[in-house]
Amino acid sequence: MNRDGVFNFLSSILVIIAGLAIGFFILLVSDSARVFPAVAEIIVGLAIGLAILLVSRRSQKTSAILVMIVGLLIGLVLLLISGSHILPAVLAILARLVIGLAILFISPYVGRRTQVVLVALIMIAGLAIGIAILFMSGSAQIALAVFVVIIGFVIGFFIFRSGSAQVALAAFVMIAGFAIGVFTLLSDSAQAVPAFLTILTFGAGSMRNIGDVLLFATPIILTGLSVAFAYKTGLFNIGATGQFTFGAFVAIYIGVNFDFLPPPIRIITSIVAAAIAGALWGAIPGLLKAYRNVHEVISCIMTNYIGMYLVNHMIVNHLFDQGRGTTMHMLEDSNLPSLGMENIFSETVGNLTRSSNVNLGIIIAIVMAILVYIILEKTTFGYGLKACGFNRDAAKYAGINEKSKIVSSMMICGALAGIGGALNFMNGTGLSLSAVDMLQPEGFTGISVAFLGLNHPIGIIFSGTLVSYLFLGGARIQVYGFSVELMEIVISVIIYFCAFVFLVKSFLGRRRGRPDKEPDGQDAAEEEETA
């Protein structure tokens, strides 16, 4: 096993150990009577994780099967002595057994990409199982333990896919951010533990909270996609905030004034118009970069502030509500439909049932992530965009119009951020734009979401959900005497440490005699090794 292989193996083991430690800690402080089933879930998750690691070596299939069977037997023994909620956990174990064995037997006959898809199936199955257990057991602590195992699968997926040190470095920045947050909490040591547990547990405390996590994740997933798309094409779109703001204003304007359109047409028009507005605003730094070689970071910062002041001016003159000091309320039927999700993501306290406002937006965000992945990895248009990002001169020599590709890339980034702005204000919570001199934070949060997701469109879905989860829990720590800005500190530290990720990655690339950027996350190198 080469240095990369050893590094990835150790990184995977550390991730699994960390997940186990967090899960057991949550179980110990929960005082739950259902500890044993949750322990079984964790052990089975460990067994499957180790099996996946061993599958990647292919020659150790027998060992992987033994590891899985041992984990299953331990889990079943624990379940039999627990005496409660055996059925859902047994079904969970059987489902994982079937999927795990399928992967073990199929993996020698399929390519590495297909194996990645199969591992992704385990993650999806784990998520479904976690929700089922949440419904049947009613225990937020056990749900959180399962959530931790799922997060471990997510990180394992990227370790399995990337074949490089960048996943471990991404995990490092997360740990560094949490370390700073914990250090800040220790300023009041008596309340530090309950405040930290609130951050970790609140988002999974009920189905309504989970729905709110998805609701708040929707806009930052799209701004994260905006930043990642630019990075994949050799650009740094720090102007997502301005594009987000323009898209939001256009969507609100249509939602307020276009009452002559039927509601479904008005909703579609709002989203499309927001995408066009964001794309046009994103085209400005793209044109400056392509035809005047103005660095996109400088022009994006300028367009952020120009866009903020311009939108404030238009709000005051066209959409201002004197009583509220913000934009007027959108028509009720201009909000995105919930598609029945309010019945799933709800909680009942006594005789009162409260539902989350999660809606069609999260589905749109996931579809956009898949679409971005297809464009970048499966089309000639995406290949041309990435080629210009790797080397503009070489792309030009190969006959690619590098100027049009740069402009197209920034317009797509702007469209994604603009859609994020529209979905953020069409969520039915009554959120409005204020005519104040303050940049919208979702654009900058998208930077951390993109980097934590390794600039991979599918990874950004999970990293956006994780950041939203942290923010939702962090907003509840005021009762312990801490400021809600604590999570802003954590995310800011993560962003700063992201810079060190790229420095270390560049250093490792030079040490090994390889370029800093490699197409498709080193997939090409992996395929050559496999061949």
C-alpha positions in Angstrom: 0.0 0.0 0.0 1.4 3.4 -1.0 1.6 6.5 1.2 -1.8 7.8 -0.1 -3.4 4.4 0.7 -2.0 4.3 4.2 -3.0 7.9 4.8 -6.5 7.3 3.6 -6.9 4.1 5.6 -5.7 5.8 8.8 -8.0 8.8 8.1 -11.0 6.5 7.7 -10.2 4.7 10.9 -9.9 8.1 12.8 -13.3 9.2 11.4 -15.0 6.0 12.5 -13.4 6.2 16.0 -14.6 9.8 16.3 -18.1 8.8 15.2 -18.1 6.0 17.8 -16.9 8.3 20.6 -19.5 10.9 19.9 -22.3 8.3 19.6 -21.4 6.6 22.9 -21.0 10.0 24.6 -24.5 11.0 23.5 -25.9 7.6 24.7 -24.2 7.9 28.1 -25.7 11.4 28.8 -29.1 10.5 27.4 -30.3 8.2 30.3 -32.3 6.4 27.6 -33.8 3.0 28.2 -33.1 2.2 24.5 -29.3 2.3 24.8 -28.6 -1.2 23.6 -30.3 -0.9 20.2 -28.4 2.3 19.5 -25.2 0.6 20.5 -26.0 -2.1 18.1 -26.6 0.4 15.4 -23.2 2.0 16.0 -21.4 -1.4 16.0 -23.1 -2.4 12.8 -22.2 0.9 11.3 -18.6 0.3 12.3 -18.6 -3.2 10.7 -20.0 -1.9 7.4 -17.5 1.0 7.4 -14.6 -1.4 7.9 -16.0 -3.7 5.2 -16.1 -0.8 2.8 -12.5 0.0 3.6 -11.5 -3.6 3.0 -13.5 -3.9 -0.2 -11.4 -1.1 -1.7 -8.4 -3.6 -1.5 -10.5 -6.3 -3.3 -8.1 -9.0 -2.3 -9.5 -9.1 1.3 -13.2 -9.9 0.5 -13.3 -12.8 2.9 -12.0 -10.7 5.8 -14.6 -8.0 5.0 -17.4 -10.6 5.2 -16.1 -11.9 8.5 -16.0 -8.4 9.9 -19.5 -7.7 8.8 -20.9 -11.0 10.2 -19.2 -10.4 13.6 -20.7 -7.0 13.7 -24.1 -8.3 12.9 -23.9 -11.0 15.5 -22.9 -8.5 18.2 -25.7 -6.3 17.2 -28.3 -9.1 17.3 -27.1 -10.2 20.7 -27.5 -6.7 22.1 -30.9 -6.4 20.5 -32.1 -9.6 22.1 -31.1 -8.5 25.6 -32.5 -5.0 25.2 -36.2 -6.0 25.1 -37.5 -3.0 23.2 -37.9 -1.8 19.7 -36.2 -4.9 18.3 -38.1 -5.0 15.0 -36.9 -1.7 13.4 -33.3 -2.4 14.4 -33.4 -6.0 13.1 -34.8 -4.7 9.8 -32.0 -2.1 9.7 -29.4 -4.8 10.2 -30.9 -7.0 7.5 -31.1 -4.1 5.1 -27.4 -3.3 5.7 -26.5 -7.0 5.4 -28.1 -7.3 2.0 -26.6 -4.1 0.7 -23.2 -4.8 2.2 -23.0 -8.3 0.8 -24.2 -7.1 -2.6 -21.3 -4.6 -2.6 -18.8 -7.2 -1.5 -19.8 -9.7 -4.3 -20.3 -7.2 -7.0 -17.2 -5.0 -6.4 -14.7 -7.3 -8.2 -16.7 -7.1 -11.4 -17.4 -3.4 -11.6 -15.3 -0.2 -11.9 -14.4 2.2 -9.1 -17.2 4.7 -10.0 -19.8 2.0 -9.7 -18.5 1.1 -6.3 -18.9 4.7 -5.3 -22.5 4.6 -6.4 -23.0 1.4 -4.3 -21.5 3.1 -1.3 -23.8 6.0 -1.8 -26.7 3.5 -1.7 -25.6 2.5 1.8 -25.7 6.2 2.9 -29.2 6.6 1.5 -30.4 3.4 3.2 -28.8 4.6 6.4 -30.7 7.8 6.2 -34.0 6.0 5.6 -33.3 3.7 8.5 -32.5 6.6 10.8 -35.8 8.3 10.1 -37.7 5.0 10.6 -36.1 4.5 14.0 -36.9 8.1 14.9 -40.5 7.5 14.1 -40.8 4.2 15.9 -38.7 4.9 19.0 -39.4 8.6 19.7 -35.9 9.1 21.0 -33.9 12.1 19.9 -30.7 10.7 21.4 -30.8 7.5 19.4 -31.7 9.4 16.3 -28.7 11.6 16.8 -26.5 8.5 17.3 -27.7 7.2 14.0 -27.1 10.6 12.4 -23.5 10.5 13.6 -23.0 7.1 11.9 -24.6 8.5 8.7 -22.1 11.5 8.8 -19.4 8.9 9.2 -20.6 7.2 6.0 -20.7 10.5 4.2 -17.1 11.2 5.1 -16.2 7.6 4.3 -17.8 8.1 0.9 -15.5 11.0 0.1 -12.4 9.2 1.4 -13.4 6.2 -0.9 -13.9 8.5 -3.9 -11.1 11.0 -3.7 -8.1 8.8 -3.0 -6.1 11.8 -1.7 -5.4 13.7 1.5 -7.9 16.4 0.9 -10.7 14.6 2.7 -8.7 14.3 5.9 -7.8 18.0 5.6 -11.4 18.9 5.2 -12.1 16.9 8.4 -9.3 18.7 10.0 -10.8 22.1 9.4 -14.1 20.9 10.8 -12.4 19.7 14.0 -10.4 23.0 14.2 -13.6 25.0 14.0 -15.3 22.9 16.7 -12.2 23.2 18.9 -12.4 27.0 18.7 -16.1 26.8 19.5 -15.6 24.5 22.5 -12.8 26.8 23.7 -15.1 29.8 23.5 -17.8 27.9 25.4 -15.4 27.1 28.2 -15.4 30.8 29.1 -18.4 29.7 31.2 -17.4 26.1 32.1 -20.6 25.5 34.1 -22.8 25.9 31.0 -20.3 24.7 28.4 -21.5 21.0 28.3 -25.2 21.6 28.0 -24.7 24.4 25.4 -22.5 22.1 23.3 -25.0 19.3 23.6 -27.7 21.7 22.5 -25.6 22.5 19.4 -25.2 18.7 18.7 -28.7 17.5 19.5 -31.2 20.3 18.8 -31.4 19.8 15.0 -32.3 16.1 15.4 -34.5 16.7 18.4 -37.8 16.3 16.5 -39.0 15.8 12.9 -39.9 19.5 12.9 -36.4 20.5 13.7 -35.1 18.2 11.0 -37.4 19.9 8.5 -36.1 23.3 9.6 -32.5 22.1 9.0 -33.5 21.2 5.4 -35.3 24.5 5.1 -32.3 26.6 6.1 -29.9 24.4 4.1 -31.7 25.2 0.8 -30.2 28.6 0.1 -26.7 27.8 1.3 -26.6 24.6 -0.8 -27.2 26.7 -3.9 -24.7 29.4 -3.0 -22.2 26.6 -2.2 -22.9 25.2 -5.7 -22.2 28.7 -7.1 -18.8 28.9 -5.4 -17.9 25.3 -6.3 -18.9 25.7 -9.9 -16.6 28.7 -10.3 -13.7 26.9 -8.5 -14.0 23.8 -10.8 -13.6 26.2 -13.7 -10.6 28.0 -12.2 -12.4 31.0 -10.8 -13.3 32.1 -7.3 -16.8 33.5 -7.1 -16.8 35.6 -3.9 -19.7 37.6 -5.5 -22.4 35.0 -4.7 -23.8 37.5 -2.1 -24.6 40.1 -4.7 -26.0 37.6 -7.1 -28.1 36.1 -4.3 -29.4 39.6 -3.4 -30.4 40.4 -7.0 -32.2 37.1 -7.4 -34.1 37.6 -4.1 -35.2 41.1 -5.1 -36.5 40.0 -8.5 -38.4 37.0 -6.9 -40.0 39.2 -4.3 -41.0 41.8 -6.9 -42.8 39.3 -9.0 -44.3 37.6 -5.9 -45.8 41.0 -4.8 -46.9 42.6 -8.1 -47.6 39.8 -10.6 -51.0 38.8 -9.2 -52.4 38.5 -12.7 -50.5 35.3 -13.2 -51.8 31.9 -11.9 -49.9 30.8 -8.7 -47.9 27.9 -10.4 -46.9 30.2 -13.3 -46.0 33.0 -10.9 -43.7 30.7 -8.8 -41.9 29.4 -11.9 -41.6 32.9 -13.3 -40.1 34.1 -10.0 -37.4 31.3 -9.9 -36.5 31.7 -13.6 -36.3 35.5 -13.4 -34.2 35.2 -10.2 -31.8 32.9 -12.1 -31.6 35.4 -15.0 -31.0 38.3 -12.7 -28.2 36.5 -10.9 -26.7 35.4 -14.2 -26.6 38.9 -15.5 -25.0 40.2 -12.3 -22.5 37.4 -12.4 -21.7 38.2 -16.0 -20.1 41.5 -15.0 -17.0 40.0 -13.3 -16.9 37.3 -16.0 -16.7 39.9 -18.8 -14.0 41.9 -16.9 -12.0 38.7 -16.3 -12.3 37.5 -19.9 -11.7 40.7 -21.8 -9.7 42.9 -19.4 -8.1 40.2 -17.2 -9.4 41.9 -14.0 -9.2 39.4 -11.2 -12.6 38.1 -10.4 -12.2 38.5 -6.6 -11.7 42.2 -6.9 -14.6 42.7 -9.3 -16.9 40.4 -7.3 -16.2 42.3 -4.1 -17.1 45.5 -6.0 -20.3 44.1 -7.5 -21.4 42.8 -4.0 -21.5 46.3 -2.6 -22.8 47.9 -5.8 -25.6 45.3 -5.9 -26.4 45.8 -2.2 -26.8 49.6 -2.6 -28.7 49.3 -5.9 -31.2 46.7 -4.4 -31.7 49.0 -1.4 -32.5 51.9 -3.7 -35.0 49.8 -5.7 -36.6 48.5 -2.4 -37.2 52.0 -1.2 -38.6 53.2 -4.5 -40.7 50.1 -5.5 -41.3 47.6 -2.7 -40.9 49.5 0.6 -43.4 48.8 3.4 -43.4 51.8 5.6 -44.9 50.0 8.5 -42.3 47.2 8.6 -39.3 48.9 7.1 -38.7 46.1 4.7 -40.1 44.8 1.4 -43.8 44.2 1.1 -45.2 40.8 1.9 -45.4 38.4 -1.0 -48.8 37.0 -2.0 -49.5 33.9 0.0 -49.7 31.7 -3.1 -46.4 33.0 -4.3 -44.6 30.8 -1.8 -43.3 27.4 -2.7 -45.7 24.5 -2.1 -44.9 22.1 0.7 -45.9 19.0 -1.2 -47.3 17.5 2.0 -43.9 17.7 3.8 -45.5 19.7 6.6 -47.2 16.4 7.7 -43.9 14.5 7.9 -41.8 17.2 9.5 -44.0 18.1 12.4 -44.2 17.6 16.2 -47.1 17.4 18.6 -46.8 18.9 22.0 -50.0 18.2 24.0 -52.9 19.1 21.7 -50.8 21.5 19.6 -49.1 20.3 16.4 -46.4 22.5 14.9 -45.0 21.9 11.4 -41.8 23.0 9.7 -42.0 25.3 6.6 -39.8 22.9 4.6 -41.0 22.9 1.0 -40.2 22.2 -2.6 -37.1 24.3 -2.3 -34.9 21.5 -0.9 -35.9 19.3 -3.8 -35.0 22.0 -6.2 -31.6 22.4 -4.5 -30.8 18.7 -4.7 -31.9 18.6 -8.4 -29.6 21.6 -9.1 -26.7 19.8 -7.4 -27.2 16.7 -9.6 -27.6 18.9 -12.7 -24.3 20.7 -11.9 -22.6 17.4 -11.5 -23.9 16.2 -14.9 -22.8 19.4 -16.6 -19.3 19.4 -15.2 -18.5 15.7 -15.4 -20.7 14.3 -18.2 -20.8 16.9 -21.0 -18.4 18.4 -23.5 -19.5 21.9 -22.3 -18.4 21.1 -18.8 -15.1 19.7 -20.1 -14.5 22.9 -21.9 -15.2 24.9 -18.8 -12.8 22.9 -16.7 -10.1 22.9 -19.4 -10.2 26.7 -19.4 -9.9 26.6 -15.6 -6.8 24.3 -15.7 -5.0 26.3 -18.4 -6.5 29.0 -20.5 -3.7 29.1 -23.0 -3.8 25.3 -23.6 -7.6 25.5 -24.0 -7.2 28.3 -26.5 -4.6 26.3 -28.4 -7.0 23.3 -28.5 -9.6 25.5 -30.2 -11.8 26.3 -27.1 -13.1 29.9 -26.9 -11.7 30.6 -23.4 -13.4 34.0 -23.1 -16.9 32.8 -23.7 -16.3 29.9 -21.3 -15.2 32.3 -18.5 -18.3 34.4 -19.0 -20.5 31.4 -19.2 -19.1 30.0 -16.0 -19.7 33.2 -14.1 -23.2 33.4 -15.5 -24.1 29.9 -14.3 -22.6 30.7 -10.9 -24.8 33.8 -10.7 -27.9 31.9 -11.8 -27.3 29.3 -9.0 -26.9 32.0 -6.4 -30.0 33.9 -7.8 -32.1 30.8 -7.4 -30.8 30.4 -3.9 -32.0 34.0 -3.2 -35.5 33.3 -4.6 -35.9 30.1 -2.6 -34.8 31.7 0.6 -37.6 34.3 0.4 -40.3 32.1 -1.1 -40.3 29.7 1.9 -43.5 30.9 3.5 -41.8 32.1 6.7 -42.5 35.8 6.0 -38.9 36.6 5.4 -38.3 40.0 3.8 -35.4 42.0 2.4 -34.4 45.1 4.4 -33.1 48.3 3.0 -30.0 48.3 5.2 -26.3 48.5 4.3 -25.6 44.9 5.1 -24.5 42.1 2.8 -26.6 38.9 2.9 -24.7 36.2 4.8 -25.8 33.3 2.7 -23.3 34.1 0.0 -20.3 33.9 2.3 -21.7 30.8 4.1 -21.7 29.2 0.7 -17.9 29.5 0.6 -17.5 27.3 3.7 -20.2 24.9 2.4 -18.4 24.5 -0.9 -15.0 23.9 0.7 -16.4 21.4 3.3 -18.1 19.6 0.4 -14.7 19.4 -1.4 -16.3 21.5 -4.2 -18.2 18.4 -5.3 -21.8 19.0 -6.2 -23.1 16.0 -4.3 -20.9 16.6 -1.3 -22.3 20.2 -1.0 -25.8 18.7 -0.3 -24.4 17.1 2.8 -22.0 19.9 3.9 -24.9 22.5 3.4 -27.1 20.3 5.6 -24.4 20.0 8.2 -23.8 23.7 8.4 -27.5 24.3 8.7 -27.7 21.8 11.4 -25.0 23.6 13.4 -26.5 27.0 12.9 -29.9 25.7 14.1 -28.5 24.3 17.3 -26.2 27.3 17.8 -29.2 29.6 17.7 -30.6 28.0 20.9 -27.6 28.5 23.2 -28.7 32.0 24.4 -30.5 30.4 27.3 -27.1 29.3 28.6 -25.7 32.8 28.4 -23.8 32.4 25.1 -24.2 34.6 22.0 -25.7 33.1 18.9 -22.7 34.5 17.0 -20.7 31.6 18.4 -21.5 29.5 15.4 -20.5 32.4 13.2 -17.1 32.1 14.8 -16.9 28.4 14.2 -17.9 28.7 10.5 -15.4 31.6 10.1 -12.6 29.5 11.6 -13.5 26.8 9.2 -13.3 29.2 6.2 -9.9 30.4 7.4 -8.6 26.9 7.8 -9.8 26.1 4.3 -7.0 28.3 3.1 -4.5 26.1 4.9 -6.1 23.0 3.2 -5.2 24.4 -0.2 -1.7 25.4 1.0 -1.0 21.9 2.3 -2.5 20.3 -0.8 -0.3 22.4 -3.0 2.7 21.5 -0.8 1.9 17.8 -1.1 1.5 18.1 -4.8 4.9 19.7 -5.2 6.5 17.0 -3.0 5.1 14.3 -5.2 6.0 16.0 -8.4 2.4 16.4 -9.5 0.4 19.5 -10.4 -1.7 21.1 -7.7 -5.0 20.6 -9.7 -5.9 17.2 -11.0 -8.9 16.6 -13.2 -12.0 15.0 -11.6 -10.6 14.5 -8.1 -7.7 12.2 -9.3 -10.2 9.8 -10.8 -8.0 9.5 -13.9 -5.0 8.5 -11.8 -7.1 5.9 -9.9 -8.4 4.4 -13.2 -4.8 4.1 -14.5 -3.8 2.3 -11.2 -6.8 0.0 -11.5 -6.0 -0.8 -15.1 
